[in-house]
Amino acid sequence: MSKVLILGGAGFIGLHLAKFLVARGDSSITIADNFFRGKRDAEFDQLVRNRNIKVVEGDFTKPSAFQALDLDYDHVYMLASVVGVQYTEKVPNELIRINSFLILNTLEWLKTTTVRRVVFTSTSECYAGTVEAFGYAVPTPETVPLCIQDITHPRFTYAVTKMLGESGFLNYSKIFGFECNIVRYHNVYGPRMGFKHVIPQVVQRFMSNENPFRIIGFDQTRAFNYVDDAVKGTVLAMETQNVSREIFHIGAADEIHIEELVRYIGELVNFSSAYTKAPAPSGSVSRRCPDIAKAKRILGYSPAVPWREGVKRTVGWYLDFFKGGGRAF
């Protein structure tokens, strides 16, 4: 049985990852987080209490926080970061500071450990500028050059830090002798994802009775990846034998228009009033869809949840959340 550390394990994907590992019988799991975005809610507390998961709370932008961790983990999942368009626009300086220190401190800590394998979680935002500016293929493979369009635009601060992480983890792993793979997530969604992403924001706006309802970025396309599928892809990247220093696009292949997504959510919440079309926010790319052929071939990754089913589950969770008195977080 592997000894596992999940950095950022209280966040959206991190907690779903912990639940997946627990459900299959893993018994030695540590979650490390500062709980800036992840919530110590009833779901989190129940999981860690019933399954005896160790929790280390600390500010991992400081090297001293890593002293509370063990040195002999078999697997380290590095998910810790600040993400969300609102953060890039409002506090880009903090996003750069936090994400960069999390990456660099984790790398320096790994030098002192016996950790065998690491997965660093990255993003499709790293190559968004390449597709937009130079017309690279969509669906997009891992071989695409990484690029942002405007270094002055705060929207791209998140992508810059993830590029740092990809380079850092791949090169440190080579020099210091641990195995490492990169997964680039593509629009992961699902229950308990907070309110910094498109699907929960749309649900919240429907619940606030916006009318006419604006379809922001109506003509853009995305391929949405349900969190259960993203977690399975992440675990495959960690556990597939004889695979190291590889980059994998983890997502789904169904490219849909934002207008189709919004209207479907409207059906789920029984919205019957008018819609109006609105432009996308500045810096938002027009198309995004991953080529997942490499992940299928090497990892055996195959997303199983159709986007309509995943959205239905997600919207249902948020409706129950609001009905139960929950507030946006």
C-alpha positions in Angstrom: 0.0 0.0 0.0 1.5 3.4 -1.1 2.0 6.2 1.4 0.4 9.2 -0.3 0.6 13.0 0.2 -1.9 15.3 -1.5 -0.7 18.9 -1.5 -3.9 21.0 -1.9 -6.0 18.0 -0.8 -8.8 20.1 0.7 -9.6 21.8 -2.7 -12.0 20.7 -5.3 -10.0 18.1 -7.2 -7.8 17.3 -4.2 -10.8 16.2 -2.0 -12.3 14.2 -4.9 -8.9 12.5 -5.3 -8.7 11.7 -1.6 -12.3 10.2 -1.7 -11.3 8.1 -4.7 -8.2 6.7 -3.0 -10.1 6.0 0.2 -13.0 4.2 -1.7 -10.6 1.7 -3.2 -9.0 0.9 0.1 -5.9 3.2 0.5 -5.2 3.7 4.1 -2.1 5.9 4.4 -3.1 9.4 3.1 -2.0 12.8 4.2 -3.8 16.0 3.1 -1.8 19.2 3.3 -3.5 22.5 2.8 -3.8 26.1 4.1 -7.6 26.0 3.5 -7.6 29.3 1.6 -10.0 27.9 -1.0 -10.6 24.4 0.3 -13.3 24.3 3.0 -13.2 22.4 6.3 -16.9 21.6 5.8 -18.9 18.6 6.9 -17.9 16.6 3.8 -14.3 17.1 4.4 -14.5 16.5 8.2 -16.5 13.3 7.7 -14.0 11.9 5.2 -10.9 12.6 7.3 -12.5 11.5 10.6 -14.1 8.2 9.3 -11.0 7.2 7.3 -8.3 8.4 9.7 -6.7 10.7 7.1 -3.9 12.8 8.5 -4.3 16.5 7.9 -1.5 19.0 8.0 -2.6 22.6 7.9 0.0 25.3 7.1 1.2 28.0 4.8 3.2 26.1 2.3 4.5 29.3 0.6 6.9 29.2 3.6 9.6 26.5 3.6 9.1 25.9 7.3 5.6 24.5 6.7 7.2 21.4 5.1 8.8 20.4 8.3 5.5 19.0 9.4 5.5 16.5 6.5 7.1 13.1 6.5 10.0 12.4 4.2 9.1 8.9 2.9 6.0 9.3 0.8 5.7 6.9 -2.1 3.4 9.2 -4.1 3.0 13.0 -3.9 0.2 14.7 -5.8 1.0 18.4 -6.2 -2.4 20.2 -6.7 -1.8 23.2 -4.5 -2.3 26.5 -6.3 -4.6 29.5 -6.5 -6.8 29.3 -9.6 -9.8 31.3 -10.9 -10.3 34.1 -13.3 -11.4 36.4 -10.5 -8.2 35.9 -8.6 -6.1 36.6 -11.7 -7.9 39.9 -12.3 -8.2 41.1 -8.7 -4.9 39.9 -7.1 -2.5 38.8 -9.9 0.4 39.8 -7.7 -0.7 37.4 -5.0 -1.4 34.6 -7.5 2.1 34.9 -8.8 3.6 35.0 -5.3 1.6 32.1 -3.9 1.8 29.7 -6.8 5.5 30.4 -7.5 6.5 29.8 -3.8 4.3 26.7 -3.6 6.1 25.3 -6.6 9.6 26.2 -5.6 9.3 25.2 -1.9 7.8 21.8 -2.9 10.7 21.2 -5.3 13.3 22.2 -2.7 11.6 19.9 -0.1 11.5 17.0 -2.6 15.3 17.2 -2.7 15.4 16.2 1.0 13.0 13.3 0.7 12.8 9.7 -0.5 9.7 10.4 -2.5 9.5 8.0 -5.4 6.8 9.5 -7.7 5.2 12.9 -8.2 2.3 14.2 -10.3 2.2 18.0 -10.9 -1.2 19.3 -12.0 -1.0 21.9 -14.8 -3.5 23.5 -17.1 -4.6 24.0 -20.7 -4.1 27.7 -20.1 -0.4 27.1 -20.7 -1.0 26.7 -24.4 -4.2 28.8 -24.8 -2.3 31.7 -26.4 -0.7 29.3 -29.0 -4.1 28.1 -30.2 -5.5 31.6 -30.3 -2.6 33.5 -31.9 -1.1 30.9 -34.2 -4.1 28.6 -35.1 -2.7 25.4 -33.7 -4.9 22.3 -34.0 -8.0 21.8 -32.0 -8.3 19.1 -30.4 -4.8 20.0 -29.2 -2.0 17.5 -28.4 0.7 17.7 -25.7 3.3 18.7 -28.3 1.9 22.2 -28.7 4.3 25.0 -27.9 3.4 26.9 -24.7 2.5 30.5 -25.2 0.6 33.4 -23.8 -0.6 36.4 -25.9 0.0 39.4 -23.7 2.5 39.3 -20.8 0.9 42.4 -19.3 -2.6 40.9 -19.0 -3.4 39.6 -15.5 -5.5 36.8 -16.9 -2.3 35.0 -17.9 -0.5 35.1 -14.5 -1.9 31.6 -13.7 -0.6 30.1 -16.9 2.8 31.6 -16.3 3.1 29.9 -12.9 2.0 26.6 -14.3 4.6 26.8 -17.0 7.1 27.4 -14.3 5.8 24.3 -12.5 6.0 22.1 -15.6 9.6 23.0 -16.3 10.5 22.9 -12.6 9.1 19.5 -11.8 10.4 17.8 -15.0 13.9 19.2 -14.6 14.2 18.7 -10.8 13.0 15.1 -11.2 15.7 14.4 -13.7 18.4 16.0 -11.6 17.3 14.6 -8.2 16.1 11.2 -9.1 12.4 11.0 -8.6 9.8 10.1 -11.2 7.4 12.7 -12.3 4.5 13.2 -14.7 2.5 16.3 -15.6 -1.3 16.3 -16.2 -2.9 19.3 -17.9 -6.5 19.6 -16.8 -9.1 20.9 -19.2 -12.2 22.5 -17.7 -12.7 20.1 -14.8 -16.1 20.5 -13.1 -18.3 18.7 -10.6 -19.8 19.0 -7.1 -18.1 21.2 -4.5 -16.0 23.2 -7.0 -16.6 26.5 -5.4 -17.9 29.5 -7.4 -14.9 30.7 -9.4 -15.8 28.7 -12.5 -18.4 28.9 -15.2 -20.9 26.2 -14.3 -21.5 27.2 -10.6 -21.5 30.8 -11.6 -24.2 30.2 -14.2 -26.2 28.2 -11.6 -25.8 31.1 -9.1 -27.0 33.6 -11.6 -30.0 31.5 -12.5 -30.8 31.3 -8.7 -30.6 35.1 -8.5 -33.3 35.4 -11.2 -31.2 37.2 -13.8 -33.6 38.1 -16.6 -32.9 38.3 -19.4 -30.2 35.8 -18.8 -26.8 36.8 -20.4 -25.0 34.0 -22.2 -21.5 35.3 -21.6 -19.0 34.0 -24.3 -21.9 32.4 -26.2 -19.9 31.6 -29.3 -16.9 30.0 -27.5 -16.4 26.3 -27.2 -15.0 24.1 -24.4 -14.7 20.4 -23.6 -15.8 19.9 -20.0 -14.2 17.1 -17.9 -16.2 15.6 -15.0 -14.1 15.5 -11.9 -14.4 11.7 -11.4 -12.8 11.2 -14.9 -10.1 13.8 -14.1 -9.3 12.0 -10.9 -9.0 8.7 -12.6 -6.7 10.2 -15.2 -4.5 11.8 -12.5 -4.2 8.4 -10.6 -3.3 6.7 -13.9 -0.6 9.3 -14.5 0.8 8.5 -11.0 0.5 4.7 -11.0 1.1 3.5 -14.6 4.4 1.7 -14.5 7.5 2.6 -16.5 6.0 6.0 -17.4 7.9 9.1 -16.3 8.7 12.7 -17.3 5.6 12.7 -19.6 2.9 15.3 -20.1 -0.7 14.2 -20.5 -3.8 16.1 -21.5 -6.6 15.0 -19.2 -10.0 16.1 -20.4 -12.9 15.0 -22.6 -13.3 15.1 -26.3 -16.8 16.5 -26.6 -16.4 20.2 -27.7 -19.5 22.2 -27.1 -20.6 25.8 -27.4 -21.1 27.8 -24.2 -24.5 28.7 -25.4 -25.5 25.0 -25.5 -24.2 24.5 -22.0 -26.0 27.6 -20.5 -29.3 26.6 -22.2 -29.0 23.1 -20.8 -28.4 24.4 -17.3 -31.5 26.6 -17.9 -33.6 23.5 -18.6 -32.3 21.8 -15.5 -33.4 24.8 -13.3 -36.7 25.3 -15.2 -35.7 28.7 -16.6 -38.4 29.9 -19.0 -37.6 33.5 -19.6 -35.4 35.3 -22.2 -31.8 34.9 -23.1 -29.4 37.5 -24.5 -25.9 37.0 -25.9 -22.9 38.7 -24.3 -19.2 38.8 -25.2 -16.6 36.7 -23.3 -14.3 38.4 -20.8 -11.0 39.8 -22.0 -8.3 37.2 -22.5 -10.7 34.2 -22.7 -9.8 31.9 -25.6 -12.4 31.1 -28.3 -11.8 27.3 -28.4 -10.4 24.7 -26.1 -10.5 20.9 -26.6 -7.8 18.4 -25.8 -6.4 15.6 -27.9 -6.4 12.8 -25.3 -5.0 10.1 -27.7 -1.7 10.0 -25.8 -3.4 9.5 -22.4 -5.6 6.8 -23.9 -2.7 5.0 -25.5 -0.2 5.1 -22.6 -2.4 5.3 -19.5 -5.6 3.6 -20.7 -7.4 6.8 -19.8 -11.0 7.0 -21.1 -13.5 9.6 -19.7 -16.8 7.8 -18.9 -19.2 10.6 -17.8 -21.0 12.4 -20.7 -21.1 16.1 -20.3 -24.9 16.3 -20.0 -24.9 13.7 -17.2 -22.0 15.4 -15.4 -23.6 18.8 -15.6 -26.9 17.3 -14.3 -25.1 15.9 -11.3 -23.3 19.2 -10.7 -26.3 21.4 -11.0 -28.2 19.1 -8.7 -25.5 19.4 -6.0 -25.6 23.2 -6.2 -29.3 23.4 -6.1 -29.3 21.2 -2.9 -26.5 23.4 -1.6 -28.5 26.6 -1.9 -31.7 25.0 -0.7 -29.8 23.9 2.4 -28.8 27.5 3.2 -25.3 27.3 1.6 -23.6 30.5 0.5 -21.1 31.0 -2.3 -17.5 30.3 -1.4 
